[in-house]
Amino acid sequence: MIKVENLHRHFGAFRAVDGASLEIAKGSITGLVGPNGAGKTTLFNVIAGALEPTSGRVFMDGEDITGLPPHALFHKGLLRTFQIAHEFGSMSCRENLMMVPGGQSGEQLWNTWFGRKRIADEERAMKAKADEVLEFLTISHLADHPAGAISGGQKKLLELGRTMMVDAKIVFLDEVGAGVNRTLLMTIADTIVALNKERGYTFCVIEHDMDFIGRICDPVIVMAEGRKLAEGSLDEIKANEQVIEAYLGTGLKNKDQVG
């Protein structure tokens, strides 16, 4: 679904992404791991349109999407979440979901005068869909809570819910486990797997928690120094001496620390 060819993103003399080439298969849950500073989040930002590449190309379903802005990629079904959730804190969880779909009739001034019935019908349908999503995420009890007042893990679930309000094809998750307690992290993992199996979502996941990666991801891509270093199952990655060296600088010692 996603093909990255010789991608570079430089910040002055610093090469955050330095010739990365990789593919994300349709229908997969692909893990993206690597040491701090490996270029993982910068790569996400370039693919998702938040940063212009210095050079190189990005393709989605064979279409060149290099440099397209996030809103254009959103309409193509490419979405991303963030390490720190970006919710509208004073709005309820339900309202946060209802805001996601674009092209709503209420966005046009003319319709607020002459299309009130259409707006009301759309809002009822949107509310029903939002409630269905909240139920799927097991957080329906938070529907009327201000999104800014829920826990970090619940905010990560809410961000997944936003992807369910539109026809997402591929979702990039940036450290979905950051600051999340173990129980809720497993709920998030189960939700990702369910979206993959039941709704056909493709995922690419940055995460440092190798238990989480091992639970849901295959394959796993390792980045180091701005480019792809290795790819395979988690067991294959843990047995790769180059990967261990990139993380630890100590050959094949302490393989379980990879992540």
MARGUBA-633917 format. One record per residue: x, y, z of N, C-alpha, C, O, CB in turn. Coordinates in steps of 0.1 Angstrom, whole numbers, plus 5000, padded with zeros to 4 digits. Glycine has a CB too. Example, Ala and Ser with C-alpha at 12.3 -4.5 7.8 and 13.67 -1.06 7.14 Angstrom:
BEGIN
513249435078512349555078513249675078514249675085511349555090/512849785071513749895071512950005079513450115080514149945057/
END
This chain:
BEGIN
500849885000500050005000500950135000500550224993499150005012/501950125008502950245008504250195004504750095008502950305023/504850274995506250244990507050374992506650484986506250194975/508150364999509050485001510350454993510950344995509350505016/510750544985511950524976512950634979512750754976511550524962/514150584985515250674987514950804993515350914987516050694974/514150805004513650925010514750995019515350935026512350895018/514851125017515751205025514951325031514051385025516951265016/515251355044514751475050515851535058516251475068513451455058/516451645054517551705061517151835068516251905063518651735051/517751855080517551985087518952045088519652025097516851955102/519252135078520552185077521552065074521351995064520952255090/522552055082523551945080523051815086523651715083524851985086/521951815094521551695100520551615091519551675086520851735114/520951495089520051405080519251315088519551205092521051325070/517951365091517051285100516651165093516551055099515851375104/516251175080515951055071517051065060517151165053514451065066/517750955058518950955050518950845040519750745041520150955058/518050845030517950745020517150625024517450515021519350695017/516050645031515150535035514350485024513750565016514250585047/514350355023513450285013512750165020513450085026514250235000/511450165019510750055025509350045019508850135012510650075041/508649935022507249915018506449865030506849795038507249805006/505149905029504149865039503049795032502349855024503649985048/502949665034502049585026500549615031500249635042502349435028/499649615021498249625024497749515033498149395031497449625010/497049555043496449455052497349415063497049325072496049335045/498549475064499549435075499349525087498849635086500949445069/499949485098500249575109501749575110502349475116499549525123/502449675105503849675104504449755115503949865118504349745090/505349705122506049775133507249845128507949795119506449675144/507449965133508650045129509350085142508950155151508250175122/510550025144511350035156512750085153513150085141511449905164/513450125163514850175162515250255173514350305181514950255149/516550285175517050365186516450505185515950555174518550375186/516450575196516050715196516950795186518150775185516250785210/516350875178517050955167517250875154518050925146518450985173/516650765153516750685141516050745129516350705117516250545143/515150835131514350905120512950855119512350885109515150885108/512450775128511150715127510050815126509250815116510850615138/509950905135508851005135509051105123508051145118508851085148/510251145120510451225108509951155096509351215087511951265107/510251025095509750955083508150955083507550975072510150805084/507550935094506050945095505651085090504651095083505550915109/506251185095505851325092505951355077505151425071506651425100/506951295070507151315056506051235048505451295039508551275051/505851115052504851035045503451095047502651095037504850885051/503151145059501851195062501651345058500651405060501551185077/502651405051502551535046502851655055502651765051501151555041/503251625067503551735077504851795074505151915077503551685091/505751725067507051775063507351745048506951645043508251715071/507951845041508351815027509651735027510551765035508551955020/509751635018511051565018512051655011511751735002510851435010/513351635015514451695008514551634994514851704984515751685016/514451504993514351434980513751294983513551254994515851414974/513551224972512851084973511351094970510851204968513151034987/510750974970509350964966508550884976509150784982509250914952/507250914977506350824985505150794976504650884969505850904998/504850664976503650614967502650554976502950484986504150524956/501350574973500250504980499450434969498850504961499450604989/499250304970498550234960499050264946498250274937497050254961/500350284944500850314931500850464927501450494917500250234921/500150544935500050684932501150764939501350744951498650744935/501750854932502850934938502151044947501451134942503651004927/502351034960501751124969502751214976502551284986500951054980/503951214970505051294976504751444978504351504968506351284968/504851494990504551634993503151674994502851794996505251704983/502151584992500751624994500551665008501051605017499851514990/499651765010499451815024498551715032497851635025498751955024/498551725045497851625053496351615049495751505050497951655067/495651735046494251725044493951645031492951585030493651865043/494851655021494651585008494851435011494151355005495651634998/495851395019496051255023494951205031494651085030497451245030/494351285040493251245048492051195039491451095041492751365057/491851275028490751235019491051115010490151045005490451345010/492351075010492750955003492750835013493050715009494150964997/492550855026492450745035493750725043493850625050492050625029/494650815042495950805050495850905062495651025061497150845041/495850845074495650915086496850885096497450775094494350885093/497050965106498050935116497650985129496751075131499451005112/498150925140497950975153499351015159500351005152497350855162/499351075170500551135176500851085189500051025197500351295177/502151095193502651045206501851115217501451055227504151065207/501651245215500851325225499451345218499451415207501551455229/498351295223497051305217496651445215496951535223496051225225/496051475203495651605199494051615200493451625189496151645185/493551615212492051625213491651765215492451855218491551535225/490351795213489651925216489251905230488151855233488551965206/490051955240489851925254488551965260488051895268490951985262/487952075256486752125262485452065256484352075261486652275260/485651995245484551925238484451785243485351725248484651925223/483251725243483051585247483651485238484051525227481551555249/483851365243484451265234483551235222484151225211484651135242/482251235224481351225212481551335202481651315190479951215217/481651455207481751575198483151565191483151605179481651705206/484151525198485451505191485351415179485951445168486451455201/484551305180484451215169483551275158483751265146483851085174/482451345162481551405152482151505144481651535133480351455160/483251565148483851675140484751625129485051695120484751755149/485051495129486051435120485651445105486351495097486451295124/484551385101484151385087484151515081483551615087482851305085/484751535069484651665062483451675054482651585052485951685054/483251795048482151815039480751815045479751795039482151715028/480651845059479351845065478551965061479152075059479551835080/477251955060476452065055476552185064476452295059474952015054/476652165077476652275086477952365085477952465091476652225100/478952315077480152395075479852515066480652605065481252315070/478752515058478452615049477452715054476352665058478052555035/477652845054476752945059475352935053474352945060477353085057/475352915040474052905033473152795039471952825041474352875018/473752685042472952575047472452605061471352545065473752445047/473152685069472652715082471352795082470552805091473652795090/471052865070469852935068468752855062467652855066470153065060/469152775051468152715043468252565043467452495036468352765029/469252505050469352365050469352305064470052205066470652325043/468552355072468552315086468152165088468652095097467652405095/467152125081466751985082467851895078468151785084465451965073/468551925067469651835062470751835073471351725076470251895049/471051955079472051955090471651865101472451795107472352105094/470351885105469851805117469951655114470351575122468451845120/469551615102469651475098471051425098471351315103469051455084/471951505093473451465093473951445107474651355110474251565085/473551545116474051535130473551415137474251355145473651665137/472251375134471751255140472551135136472851045144470251235137/472751125123473551015118474951015123475450905126473551015102/475551125124476951135129476951095144477951035148477451285127/475951145151475951105166475850955167476450895176474751185173/474950895159474750745160476050675157476450575163473650705151/476750725147478050665143479150685154479850585157478550715130/479150805159480150825170479850735182480750685188480050975175/478550715186478250635197478550485194478950415203476750645200/478450445181478850305177480350295179480850185183478350285163/481150395175482550385176482950385191483850305194483250505169/482350465199482750465213482350325220483150285228481950575220/481350265215480950135220482050035216482449945224479550095215/482450035203483449945198484749965206485449865209483749975183/485050085210486350115217486250085232487150105240486750255215/485050045237484750015251484850145260485150135272485649915256/484550265254484650385262483350465260483350585261485850475258/482250395258480950465256480550535269479750635268479850355252/481050495280480650565293481350705294480950785302481150475305/482250725284482950865284482350955274482851055271484450845282/481250915267480750985256480551135259480851225250479450925251/480051165271479751305274480751375282480651485287478451315281/481951305285482951365293483851455284484051425272483851245299/484351565290485251645282486551565278487051495287485751775290/486951565266488051485261489351525269490251435270488251495246/489451645273490651685280490751625294491851635300490751835281/489651565299489651525313489851365314489851315325488451565319/489951295303490151155303491651115303492451205301489451085291/491850995306493250955308494050945295493450955284493350815315/495350935296496150935283495850815275495750835262497650935287/495650705281495350585273493950595266493750555255495350465282/493050655273491650675267491750775256490950765246490650725278/492650875257492850965246493350895233493050925222493751085250/494250795236494850725224493650635218493650625205495950625229/492750585226491650515220490750605212490250575202490850445231/490550725218489750825211490350865197489650885187489550955219/491650875197492350905184492150785174491950815162493850925186/492150665179491750555170490350565165490050535154491950415177/489450615174488050635170487950735159487050725151487350675182/488750835159488650935148488850865135488250905125489751045150/489850775134490050705121488850625117488650595105491250615123/488050585127486850505124485650585118484650535113486450425136/485750715120484650805115484750835100483850895095484750935123/485850795094486050815080486550685074486750585081487050935077/486650675061487050555054488650545054489250565043486550545040/489250515065490650505066491150385059490550275060491150505081/492250395052492850285045494150245053494450125055493250315031/494950345056496150315064496350425075496050535073497450315054/496750375087496850455098498250445104498750335106495750425109/498950555106500250565112500150595126499650705130501250665104/500550515135500450525150501850555155502750475155499850405156/501950675161503250715167503250695182502650775189503550865163/503950595187504150565201502750565208502550635217505050665207/501950475203500550465209500650425223499650455231499750365201/501650355228501750315242502350415251502450385263502550185242/502850525246503550625255502650675266501550725263504050745247/503050655279502250705290500950625293500150675300501950845288/500750505287499550425289499750315298500850245297499050375275/498850285308499050175317498850045309498250035298498050185328/499449935315499549805308498149755304498049705293500249705317/497149765313495849705310495249775298494749715289494949725322/495249915298494649985287495449965274494949975263494650135291/496849945275497649925264497149795257497149785244499149915267/496849695264496349565258495049585251494749525241496249455269/494149675257492949715251493149785237492549755227492049805260/494149875237494549935225495049835214494649845203495550045227/495849745219496349645210495249555204495249535192497349545217/494249515212493149435207492349515197491749465188492249395219/492149655200491449735191492049745177491449745167491249875197/493449765177494149775165493949645157493749645145495649795167/494149525163493949395157492549385151492349335140494249285166/491549425159490149415154489949505142489249465133489149455166/490449625142490249715131490949655118490449675107490849855134/492049595121492849525110492049405104491849395092494249485114/491549325113490849195108489449225103489049165093490849095119/488749315111487249325108487049435098486049435090486549355120/487849535097487549655089488649675078488549775070487449785097/489649595078490649595067491649705068492349745058489949605054/491849775080492749875081494249825080494449715085492649945095/495049895073496549875074497149965084496750085085497149895059/498049915092498650005102500149995101500749905096498249955116/500850115104502250115107502450175120501950285123503050195095/503150115129503250145143504650175148505450085147502550035152/504950295153506150325160505950285174504950335180506650475158/506750205180506650175194507950125200508650055193505450075196/508250155212509450105219509149985228510049915232510050215228/507849955230507449845238507449715230506549695221506049865245/508449625231508649515223507549405226507249325217509949455224/507049405238505849315240504649355232504049265226505549305255/504449475231503349535223503549505208502649455201503149685225/504749535203505149505189504949355186504449315176506549555187/505449275195505449125193503949075193503648975186506249055203/503149145200501749095201500949125188500049045185501049165213/501249235181500349275170501049285157500449285146499749405174/502449305156503049345144503849225137504549145143504049455147/503649225124504449135115504249185101503049175096503948985117/505249235095506649235099507049355108506149435111507549235087/508349355112508949465120510049515111510949445107509349415134/510049655109511149725102511949795112511449865121510549815091/513249785111514149855120514849965113515349945102515249755126/514750085118515550205113516750235122516650215134514550325112/517750285115518950335122519650435113519750415101519950215126/519950545119520650655112519950695099520550725089522050605108/518550705100517750755090517450665078516850715068518450875084/517750535079517450445069517050315074517250285086518650435059/516450225066516050095070517350005072518249995063515150025060/517349945084518449855087518149705085518949625080518949875101/516849665088516549525087515049515087514349615091517149445099/514449405083513049375083512849225085513549145079512449425070/511849195093511449045095510549035106509949135111512748965097/510348915111509548895123510348945135511548975134509248735125/509648955146510349015158511448915163512548965167509349025170/511248785162512348695165513548715156514648705161511848555165/513248735143514348755134515148875137516348885136513848755120/514348985140514949115144515849105156516949155156513849215146/515349035166516149015179517448935177518348945184515248955189/517448855166518548765164519548835154520548775150518148635158/519248955149520049015139521149095146520949195153519149115130/522449055143523549125150523649275147524049345155524849055146/523349315134523349455131522449535139522649645143523149475116/521249475141520249545149520649555164520549665170518849465149/521249445170521649455183522849555185522849635194522149315188/523649565175524749655175524249805174524749885181525749635163/523249825166522649955165522050005178522150125181521549965154/521449915185520749945198521749965209521750055217519749845202/522649865210523549845222524949865220525749905229523249715228/525449845208526849855205527649745212528849765214527349985210/526949635215527649525222527349385215527149285222527149515236/527349385202527149255195525849195198524849255198528349165199/525849065201524648985203524248975218523348895221524848845198/524749055227524349045241523049115243522549205236525449115250/522349055253521049125258520049145247519549255245521349255265/519749045239518849055228517449105232516849175224518748925220/517049075243515649105247515549255249514449305251515249035260/516649335250516549475252516249555239516049675239517849525257/516249475227515949545215514649615216513649545219516049445203/514549745212513249815213513549955217512550035219512349745221/
END
